[in-house]
Amino acid sequence: MLQCNNPSLSFQKVHSHILKVCHSFCNLMEKREGHFAEFGLDIVLDEDGYPWIL
């Protein structure tokens, strides 16, 4: 459950930001040499609901 003090922050908005960050990470890794089968990403949200990869 998403709880915060920011009324403009919605689940849909946070979910969209998380997907964008994850897709950007995957695109970056595809440019590297080698094969990466699986990744697990630890993500934290800042007070504005923006996701950061730890």
N, CA, C and O of each residue as an XYZ file, in Angstrom:
216
protein
N       0.836     -1.172      0.000
C       0.000      0.000      0.000
C       0.886      1.242      0.000
O       1.869      1.322      0.736
N       0.524      2.189     -0.824
C       1.267      3.438     -0.938
C       0.635      4.479     -0.033
O      -0.535      4.831     -0.182
N       1.433      4.963      0.907
C       0.956      6.006      1.805
C       1.963      7.141      1.802
O       3.171      6.917      1.880
N       1.458      8.357      1.711
C       2.348      9.513      1.752
C       1.545     10.755      2.084
O       0.319     10.714      2.182
N       2.243     11.837      2.251
C       1.604     13.109      2.560
C       1.376     13.953      1.309
O       0.917     15.091      1.408
N       1.688     13.415      0.150
C       1.559     14.147     -1.097
C       0.252     13.736     -1.791
O       0.188     12.653     -2.373
N      -0.791     14.577     -1.742
C      -2.087     14.208     -2.317
C      -2.076     14.054     -3.835
O      -2.964     13.402     -4.383
N      -1.102     14.632     -4.526
C      -1.054     14.517     -5.985
C      -0.383     13.220     -6.439
O      -0.347     12.918     -7.632
N       0.138     12.466     -5.497
C       0.837     11.223     -5.806
C      -0.158     10.071     -5.867
O      -0.869      9.804     -4.899
N      -0.205      9.399     -6.997
C      -1.119      8.277     -7.152
C      -0.331      7.005     -7.445
O       0.828      7.052     -7.857
N      -0.979      5.878     -7.225
C      -0.353      4.595     -7.533
C       0.024      4.541     -9.010
O       1.117      4.091     -9.355
N      -0.863      4.992     -9.875
C      -0.608      4.938    -11.320
C       0.642      5.732    -11.696
O       1.440      5.291    -12.523
N       0.803      6.885    -11.092
C       1.964      7.740    -11.370
C       3.255      7.065    -10.898
O       4.248      7.035    -11.625
N       3.234      6.530     -9.685
C       4.420      5.854     -9.141
C       4.739      4.618     -9.974
O       5.898      4.376    -10.311
N       3.728      3.845    -10.304
C       3.922      2.628    -11.110
C       4.553      2.979    -12.457
O       5.469      2.294    -12.914
N       4.073      4.025    -13.080
C       4.616      4.472    -14.364
C       6.083      4.874    -14.238
O       6.891      4.535    -15.103
N       6.436      5.593    -13.171
C       7.833      5.994    -12.951
C       8.726      4.775    -12.719
O       9.845      4.716    -13.227
N       8.233      3.812    -11.956
C       9.018      2.600    -11.695
C       9.279      1.851    -12.997
O      10.406      1.419    -13.242
N       8.260      1.690    -13.832
C       8.440      1.010    -15.116
C       9.441      1.742    -15.996
O      10.255      1.111    -16.669
N       9.385      3.061    -15.996
C      10.315      3.857    -16.804
C      11.760      3.640    -16.342
O      12.656      3.455    -17.167
N      11.983      3.663    -15.038
C      13.327      3.447    -14.501
C      13.828      2.041    -14.840
O      14.977      1.871    -15.245
N      12.970      1.042    -14.675
C      13.365     -0.338    -14.966
C      13.666     -0.543    -16.451
O      14.636     -1.216    -16.800
N      12.837      0.035    -17.328
C      13.092     -0.074    -18.768
C      14.395      0.619    -19.152
O      15.146      0.119    -19.989
N      14.658      1.757    -18.545
C      15.917      2.460    -18.825
C      17.115      1.618    -18.411
O      18.116      1.547    -19.125
N      17.002      0.977    -17.242
C      18.080      0.109    -16.774
C      18.296     -1.052    -17.739
O      19.433     -1.362    -18.096
N      17.211     -1.692    -18.162
C      17.324     -2.827    -19.086
C      17.933     -2.398    -20.418
O      18.770     -3.111    -20.972
N      17.527     -1.254    -20.933
C      18.104     -0.757    -22.186
C      19.592     -0.495    -22.043
O      20.365     -0.775    -22.960
N      19.999      0.039    -20.902
C      21.418      0.269    -20.638
C      22.201     -1.045    -20.621
O      23.282     -1.137    -21.202
N      21.652     -2.055    -19.953
C      22.346     -3.332    -19.831
C      22.426     -4.067    -21.166
O      23.377     -4.815    -21.398
N      21.448     -3.869    -22.045
C      21.478     -4.517    -23.359
C      22.623     -3.999    -24.219
O      23.061     -4.689    -25.140
N      23.107     -2.815    -23.938
C      24.202     -2.227    -24.711
C      25.564     -2.771    -24.283
O      26.556     -2.590    -24.988
N      25.610     -3.431    -23.138
C      26.874     -3.960    -22.613
C      27.149     -5.327    -23.211
O      26.228     -6.042    -23.606
N      28.424     -5.683    -23.274
C      28.785     -7.018    -23.732
C      28.491     -8.028    -22.650
O      28.478     -7.702    -21.463
N      28.259     -9.243    -23.065
C      27.969    -10.297    -22.112
C      26.481    -10.587    -22.081
O      25.667     -9.864    -22.656
N      26.161    -11.651    -21.402
C      24.761    -12.060    -21.312
C      24.287    -11.922    -19.875
O      24.915    -12.438    -18.951
N      23.202    -11.240    -19.699
C      22.612    -11.059    -18.381
C      21.214    -11.665    -18.427
O      20.305    -11.098    -19.035
N      21.045    -12.814    -17.785
C      19.769    -13.523    -17.859
C      18.718    -12.911    -16.944
O      17.563    -12.747    -17.338
N      19.115    -12.577    -15.736
C      18.137    -12.068    -14.776
C      18.741    -10.979    -13.911
O      19.935    -10.984    -13.612
N      17.896    -10.053    -13.520
C      18.281     -9.013    -12.577
C      17.179     -8.862    -11.548
O      16.001     -9.062    -11.843
N      17.567     -8.514    -10.371
C      16.616     -8.102     -9.350
C      16.978     -6.678     -8.980
O      18.134     -6.388     -8.670
N      16.012     -5.800     -9.009
C      16.280     -4.402     -8.708
C      15.631     -4.024     -7.388
O      14.450     -4.290     -7.166
N      16.402     -3.409     -6.522
C      15.867     -2.848     -5.282
C      15.555     -1.387     -5.556
O      16.423     -0.621     -5.974
N      14.315     -1.013     -5.319
C      13.864      0.330     -5.641
C      13.296      0.979     -4.384
O      12.561      0.356     -3.618
N      13.654      2.240     -4.194
C      13.121      3.019     -3.084
C      12.457      4.261     -3.680
O      12.899      4.773     -4.709
N      11.403      4.740     -3.036
C      10.730      5.953     -3.484
C      11.153      7.125     -2.606
O      11.208      7.009     -1.382
N      11.451      8.261     -3.249
C      11.740      9.445     -2.449
C      10.416     10.089     -2.028
O       9.345      9.569     -2.344
N      10.485     11.198     -1.330
C       9.266     11.807     -0.783
C       8.323     12.331     -1.862
O       7.152     12.591     -1.587
N       8.826     12.488     -3.085
C       7.974     12.915     -4.194
C       7.425     11.731     -4.985
O       6.718     11.914     -5.975
N       7.753     10.511     -4.543
C       7.275      9.323     -5.225
C       8.126      8.896     -6.401
O       7.745      7.996     -7.149
N       9.292      9.539     -6.578
C      10.168      9.171     -7.680
C      11.007      7.951     -7.276
O      11.605      7.951     -6.200
N      11.062      6.913     -8.122
C      11.820      5.710     -7.782
C      13.316      5.866     -8.051
O      13.730      6.513     -9.013
N      14.105      5.262     -7.184
C      15.559      5.226     -7.326
C      16.023      3.787     -7.170
O      15.552      3.070     -6.287
N      16.945      3.366     -8.025
C      17.539      2.037     -7.890
C      18.631      2.127     -6.834
O      19.494      3.003     -6.886
N      18.578      1.211     -5.881
C      19.591      1.205     -4.822
C      20.848      0.515     -5.283
O      21.811      0.415     -4.523
